[in-house]
Each structure stands twice: as structure tokens, then as C-alpha cells.
Amino acid sequence: MDLPRLFDIAGYIVMPGWLLLVFLPRWRWTQTITVALIPAILAVTYIVLFLKYFGQVPEGFAAFGSLAGVRSAFSVDGVLVAGWIHYLAFDIFVGSWEVRDAQKVGVPHLLVIPCMLLTFMMGPTGLLAYLVLRLAIARQFRIPGEAGAASTAPVS
């Protein structure tokens, strides 16, 4: 498959997940699809691309030790598409966490949607927006473990 087509397909793969997070955040399959299924599909694709194209990066893993090296690595189209898939996988995972966490701490879903849009478009900016929203609405900064063993005491 050619790389521009794969780039497009990767985008098409994540869109249903984002739509589920926006419109059906409490549906029982939304978290499974957005935390496991979509990231797993993207991860397999990433691994295949990485194995196929990373050998074309003259500096190998050392390329990631400098800006010039990263630029060189991403000049290989297959590595560039793998990098894009890396972003897509992590962004949807983070967006899914935002939805799940908001449900736990009582942040209204309509207020989380702009954060998810930012997460989709500008990753860390969306996460920061959600964390600020969480602090403002839920008055919680500390994030407990999944089992709920940690205290979720309000910020004083």
C-alpha cells in the first residue's frame, strides 16, 4: 500500500473513535474501542512501518538524539507516516482518558468536548486544557489510580 493512502486510512481509523467519545461517551463499547482496539490497530501498523522503513535512516536510533537527526529520520516518508500514526494512537488514548476521568470526577461532558478537540489537533494543549478544566470544576489536581485506592480530596 502506498504511504499517502496509508496516511489517509490511519486518519479514517481514528475518526469513529473520536465521534464515539463525543457523542456516545457512556456507551459500554466506547472505552474498549478507543483505549484498546483503535490504538492496537495503529500500533501494529506503526510497528510494520517502523520495521520496514527505519533501516533507511542513516543514523539509526542515534537520529533521535538531535534535532538534525530527527529531521533526517522524518525525511524518510515511511518513518514520517509512522510518526503520524504514533500521534494518532496516543492522542485518542489521551482523549479517551479525559472522557473517563471527567465521568469519574463529575466534569460535564459538554465542557470536555473542546478539550478533546484540542487533544485531537494539538495533543498536549488539549491535555493541559482538560487538566485546567478538571481543576476548576472538580477542584481536584491529584489523579487517583484506576482502582480508586488513592484519595481524591479537593484542592485546598
KERO-708261 format. One line per field, with one value per residue (C-alpha): x, y, z. Coordinates in steps of 0.2 Angstrom, whole numbers, padded with zeros to 4 digits. Layout:
N
u = X | ... $
v = Y | ... $
w = Z | ... $
***
This chain:
156
u = 0000 | 0007 | 0011 | -0001 | -0016 | -0010 | -0009 | -0027 | -0033 | -0025 | -0035 | -0051 | -0047 | -0047 | -0062 | -0075 | -0067 | -0067 | -0085 | -0089 | -0080 | -0090 | -0107 | -0108 | -0096 | -0105 | -0109 | -0101 | -0090 | -0083 | -0069 | -0064 | -0064 | -0054 | -0042 | -0038 | -0045 | -0040 | -0023 | -0019 | -0023 | -0012 | 0002 | 0003 | 0003 | 0017 | 0027 | 0026 | 0031 | 0045 | 0052 | 0051 | 0057 | 0068 | 0083 | 0083 | 0088 | 0107 | 0109 | 0098 | 0092 | 0105 | 0095 | 0083 | 0097 | 0097 | 0086 | 0095 | 0094 | 0075 | 0074 | 0084 | 0073 | 0057 | 0064 | 0060 | 0042 | 0038 | 0046 | 0035 | 0019 | 0024 | 0027 | 0009 | 0002 | 0011 | 0002 | -0015 | -0013 | -0008 | -0020 | -0035 | -0029 | -0027 | -0044 | -0052 | -0044 | -0051 | -0068 | -0066 | -0059 | -0072 | -0085 | -0077 | -0074 | -0090 | -0084 | -0099 | -0096 | -0100 | -0086 | -0074 | -0078 | -0067 | -0053 | -0054 | -0054 | -0038 | -0031 | -0035 | -0027 | -0014 | -0011 | -0003 | -0013 | -0029 | -0022 | -0017 | -0034 | -0043 | -0032 | -0036 | -0054 | -0053 | -0045 | -0058 | -0073 | -0069 | -0057 | -0045 | -0027 | -0022 | -0026 | -0030 | -0026 | -0039 | -0044 | -0049 | -0037 | -0030 | -0039 | -0047 | -0048 | -0052 | -0038 | -0037 $
v = 0000 | 0017 | 0029 | 0043 | 0031 | 0023 | 0041 | 0044 | 0027 | 0030 | 0046 | 0037 | 0024 | 0036 | 0047 | 0034 | 0033 | 0052 | 0053 | 0039 | 0049 | 0065 | 0058 | 0041 | 0043 | 0032 | 0018 | 0002 | -0001 | 0017 | 0014 | -0003 | 0004 | 0020 | 0013 | -0004 | -0008 | 0008 | 0010 | -0008 | -0007 | 0009 | 0001 | -0014 | -0003 | 0008 | -0007 | -0013 | 0004 | 0006 | -0011 | -0008 | 0010 | 0013 | 0004 | 0019 | 0031 | 0033 | 0037 | 0023 | 0026 | 0039 | 0050 | 0054 | 0062 | 0078 | 0090 | 0087 | 0068 | 0069 | 0079 | 0067 | 0052 | 0060 | 0064 | 0046 | 0045 | 0029 | 0035 | 0051 | 0041 | 0030 | 0046 | 0052 | 0036 | 0037 | 0054 | 0047 | 0032 | 0042 | 0057 | 0045 | 0036 | 0053 | 0059 | 0043 | 0045 | 0063 | 0057 | 0043 | 0054 | 0068 | 0055 | 0049 | 0067 | 0075 | 0087 | 0090 | 0081 | 0096 | 0105 | 0091 | 0091 | 0107 | 0099 | 0083 | 0094 | 0102 | 0085 | 0078 | 0094 | 0099 | 0084 | 0092 | 0108 | 0098 | 0088 | 0104 | 0112 | 0097 | 0097 | 0115 | 0112 | 0097 | 0108 | 0122 | 0111 | 0096 | 0105 | 0090 | 0090 | 0073 | 0059 | 0043 | 0026 | 0016 | 0006 | 0021 | 0017 | 0035 | 0049 | 0062 | 0075 | 0093 | 0105 | 0117 $
w = 0000 | -0004 | 0010 | 0006 | 0006 | 0022 | 0030 | 0025 | 0031 | 0048 | 0049 | 0045 | 0058 | 0072 | 0067 | 0073 | 0090 | 0092 | 0087 | 0100 | 0113 | 0108 | 0105 | 0115 | 0129 | 0141 | 0128 | 0135 | 0120 | 0118 | 0130 | 0123 | 0105 | 0110 | 0123 | 0115 | 0098 | 0088 | 0097 | 0094 | 0075 | 0074 | 0085 | 0073 | 0058 | 0067 | 0070 | 0052 | 0046 | 0058 | 0054 | 0035 | 0034 | 0049 | 0041 | 0029 | 0042 | 0041 | 0059 | 0066 | 0084 | 0086 | 0075 | 0089 | 0099 | 0090 | 0080 | 0064 | 0067 | 0070 | 0054 | 0045 | 0051 | 0047 | 0029 | 0026 | 0021 | 0029 | 0046 | 0044 | 0042 | 0057 | 0067 | 0062 | 0067 | 0084 | 0087 | 0082 | 0093 | 0108 | 0105 | 0105 | 0120 | 0130 | 0124 | 0130 | 0147 | 0148 | 0145 | 0158 | 0171 | 0168 | 0171 | 0187 | 0194 | 0188 | 0174 | 0162 | 0146 | 0135 | 0143 | 0139 | 0121 | 0117 | 0127 | 0116 | 0100 | 0106 | 0111 | 0093 | 0085 | 0097 | 0109 | 0124 | 0123 | 0124 | 0139 | 0148 | 0144 | 0152 | 0167 | 0170 | 0167 | 0179 | 0192 | 0190 | 0190 | 0201 | 0212 | 0210 | 0205 | 0211 | 0200 | 0209 | 0202 | 0192 | 0207 | 0216 | 0230 | 0231 | 0239 | 0228 | 0241 | 0235 | 0232 | 0247 $
***
